[in-house]
Amino acid sequence: MLADLLARIGTLVWLGVALIAAIIEVSIPHFGFAFLGVGAVAAAAAAYFGFDLPTQFGTLVVVLIVSIALLRSRLVGLFGAARGVPSRTATLVGRHGVVTHDIDPTVGTGRVNVGGEDWAARSTDPIAAGAKVRVVGADGIVLEVTQ
């Protein structure tokens, strides 16, 4: 009877650890706490079937290490965690536009219209308003253009 009660308590404790790990993973996603949660669920299963505490911890450690070794790199690649925030200006490189305000390389002022949108622009050469330009790069939200 006592062994059955301890198994139930152990199962609930491990499931509590899994729940806390899931909450942390959702709050701060780094693909680390999810594996701890999976290991805790495996340890809960070991507790449910009446295994002793060292076996439960061993199950947690083995499942944690195996899941990290086999799945982490695949999941990070799948979800694209390293992609970062997409750039609005990346799609404009190579496109053509028209200078709307003179581009002065000494002062660093100038504006262009590319794809129907107004952008700050700079160039190594002065370019007068009305000239056609090509976008060769971007520095943040400032387009680098050339004639």
Phi, psi and omega in degrees: 000316179293322179295322178294319178295317179296323178296319179293317179296316179299319178298314180294323179295314180295322177293328174295318176298318179297319179295315178298318178297321178294319179296317178295319180298320180290323181286320182228082186286111175223017181052048176233311182288336177298322180289325175296321177298318178296317177297321179293323176295320177295320178294324176297321177296320178296320178294320180299322181275007171088014178288154182285171186299317177299325177292322178297313178297320178299318177298316177303311184295315181297312180295320179299310182294316181295317181292321177295314183296322186268331190247332190301309183297324178293317181292320178297317177294322181292315182273353174063045180297339183268359183291325180078192182276130180294146181269136176287334185270344183300324182285346182272342181298128182098346180276164180254153179209184181234135178288127180258332174228135183315137177264119181244109183293335180289318181271333181084029180250161176147155180221148177226158174248117180232122179062032178081006179241145180269130182228148168290145183217157173215158182210161176281342179242149174293139180226130183279155177300141180096346181284148176272137182228166176238136179281122181250352180180183179208144175236094187070242180253013177256123180276139174261123187235162175215157178278000000 
